[in-house]
Amino acid sequence: MIYSIISFITDTVVSPFVSTSYQNIFICSLPFTYYLIKRKTIFFIITLIYGIIFDFLYSDIFLLNTYYFLLFGYFIHISGNYNSLKTITLSIIGTIMYDVYICFILIFTNYSVFKINHLYYKIEHSLIINLIYIIISVIILSRLLTPKTKKKRRKRA
């Protein structure tokens, strides 16, 4: 729960400075959040709440992010057991699919004209920021979640 709040705050703080990072930092943190939360119903409730919050903060289209967050959360849920490489891969896939999803919604609703070059540019730049965040997350979470082994003291005879 704390990790998802930190990701949400990080996304909110970073987004004014890097215009391509909207929602992507939180999206790439969803696989990590899924494996950190024991009760999966709480994960889906958190995902729903953050999707609604992001819709109000960043989107003109109501429930656009909520639907994607829940869809991606379900995709994470059916992907199987925890694995570091799988979590990183899901984070990258989620980031790319979000940009593609937004592009298709904007084209389908005639809200904006999008060219494939713009989509490629957006994916490329959002992946750079998100890969940095994913690497930092992996390092921090692996250190926090790895059990510390106690060194055995040798008894002096």
C-alpha positions as CSV (number, residue, x, y, z in Angstrom):
1,M,0.0,0.0,0.0
2,I,2.8,2.4,0.9
3,Y,4.6,1.6,-2.3
4,S,1.5,2.4,-4.4
5,I,1.1,5.7,-2.6
6,I,4.8,6.6,-3.1
7,S,4.4,5.7,-6.8
8,F,1.3,7.9,-7.1
9,I,3.1,10.9,-5.4
10,T,6.1,10.3,-7.6
11,D,4.0,10.3,-10.7
12,T,2.3,13.5,-9.6
13,V,5.5,15.3,-8.8
14,V,7.4,14.1,-12.0
15,S,4.6,14.7,-14.5
16,P,4.8,18.5,-14.7
17,F,8.6,18.3,-15.5
18,V,8.4,15.4,-17.9
19,S,5.3,15.7,-20.0
20,T,5.4,12.1,-21.3
21,S,5.3,10.5,-17.8
22,Y,1.6,10.9,-17.2
23,Q,0.2,7.8,-15.5
24,N,3.1,5.6,-16.6
25,I,5.0,5.6,-13.4
26,F,2.0,4.4,-11.5
27,I,1.1,1.9,-14.2
28,C,4.6,0.4,-14.2
29,S,4.3,0.0,-10.4
30,L,1.1,-2.0,-10.6
31,P,2.8,-5.4,-10.9
32,F,5.0,-4.6,-7.9
33,T,2.0,-3.5,-5.9
34,Y,0.1,-6.7,-6.9
35,Y,2.8,-8.9,-5.5
36,L,3.2,-6.8,-2.3
37,I,-0.4,-6.9,-1.4
38,K,-1.6,-10.2,0.1
39,R,-5.3,-9.8,-0.4
40,K,-6.0,-9.4,-4.1
41,T,-9.4,-7.8,-3.6
42,I,-7.6,-4.9,-1.9
43,F,-5.3,-4.6,-4.9
44,F,-8.3,-4.2,-7.3
45,I,-10.0,-1.7,-5.0
46,I,-6.7,0.3,-4.9
47,T,-6.4,0.1,-8.7
48,L,-10.0,1.3,-9.1
49,I,-9.6,4.2,-6.7
50,Y,-6.3,5.3,-8.3
51,G,-7.8,5.0,-11.8
52,I,-10.7,7.3,-10.8
53,I,-8.2,9.8,-9.2
54,F,-6.1,9.8,-12.4
55,D,-9.2,10.4,-14.5
56,F,-10.0,13.5,-12.5
57,L,-6.4,14.7,-12.5
58,Y,-5.2,14.0,-16.0
59,S,-8.0,13.1,-18.3
60,D,-11.0,14.8,-20.0
61,I,-12.6,11.4,-20.7
62,F,-14.3,10.0,-17.6
63,L,-13.3,6.4,-16.6
64,L,-10.6,6.1,-19.3
65,N,-7.8,5.4,-16.9
66,T,-10.1,3.5,-14.5
67,Y,-10.9,1.0,-17.2
68,Y,-7.3,0.6,-18.3
69,F,-6.0,0.2,-14.7
70,L,-8.6,-2.5,-13.9
71,L,-7.9,-4.2,-17.3
72,F,-4.1,-4.2,-16.6
73,G,-4.7,-5.3,-13.0
74,Y,-6.6,-8.3,-14.3
75,F,-3.9,-9.0,-16.8
76,I,-1.3,-9.0,-14.0
77,H,-3.6,-11.3,-11.9
78,I,-3.9,-13.9,-14.6
79,S,-0.2,-13.8,-15.4
80,G,0.7,-16.2,-12.6
81,N,3.2,-16.3,-9.7
82,Y,5.7,-13.8,-8.7
83,N,9.0,-13.6,-10.6
84,S,11.3,-10.6,-10.7
85,L,11.8,-10.8,-14.5
86,K,8.0,-11.3,-15.0
87,T,7.3,-8.2,-12.9
88,I,9.7,-6.1,-14.8
89,T,8.3,-7.4,-18.1
90,L,4.8,-6.7,-17.1
91,S,5.7,-3.2,-16.1
92,I,7.2,-2.5,-19.5
93,I,4.3,-4.1,-21.3
94,G,1.8,-2.1,-19.2
95,T,3.6,1.2,-20.1
96,I,3.6,0.4,-23.8
97,M,0.1,-0.8,-23.9
98,Y,-1.2,2.3,-22.0
99,D,0.3,4.5,-24.7
100,V,-1.2,2.4,-27.5
101,Y,-4.6,2.2,-25.7
102,I,-4.7,6.0,-25.3
103,C,-3.7,6.5,-28.9
104,F,-6.5,4.2,-30.2
105,I,-9.1,5.8,-27.9
106,L,-8.1,9.3,-29.2
107,I,-8.3,8.1,-32.8
108,F,-11.5,6.2,-32.4
109,T,-13.3,9.1,-30.7
110,N,-11.9,11.6,-33.3
111,Y,-10.6,13.6,-30.3
112,S,-7.1,14.0,-31.8
113,V,-5.2,13.0,-34.9
114,F,-2.3,10.8,-33.9
115,K,0.5,9.6,-36.2
116,I,2.5,6.5,-35.7
117,N,5.6,8.7,-35.2
118,H,4.0,10.5,-32.3
119,L,3.1,7.2,-30.7
120,Y,6.6,5.9,-31.2
121,Y,8.1,9.1,-29.7
122,K,5.8,8.9,-26.7
123,I,6.5,5.2,-26.0
124,E,10.3,5.8,-26.4
125,H,10.4,8.7,-24.0
126,S,8.0,7.2,-21.4
127,L,10.0,4.0,-21.4
128,I,13.2,5.8,-20.5
129,I,11.6,7.4,-17.4
130,N,9.8,4.2,-16.4
131,L,12.8,2.0,-16.8
132,I,14.7,4.2,-14.4
133,Y,11.8,4.0,-12.0
134,I,11.5,0.2,-12.4
135,I,15.3,-0.3,-11.8
136,I,15.1,1.9,-8.6
137,S,12.0,0.0,-7.5
138,V,13.6,-3.4,-8.0
139,I,16.7,-2.3,-6.1
140,I,14.8,-0.8,-3.2
141,L,12.2,-3.6,-2.9
142,S,14.8,-6.4,-3.2
143,R,16.7,-4.9,-0.4
144,L,13.6,-4.4,1.8
145,L,12.0,-7.8,1.1
146,T,15.1,-10.0,1.2
147,P,15.4,-11.6,4.6
148,K,18.6,-10.7,6.4
149,T,20.7,-13.6,7.5
150,K,22.2,-13.5,10.9
151,K,25.8,-14.2,11.1
152,K,26.6,-17.0,13.6
153,R,29.1,-16.1,16.2
154,R,31.8,-18.6,16.8
155,K,32.1,-19.7,20.4
156,R,35.5,-19.4,21.8
157,A,36.7,-22.5,23.5
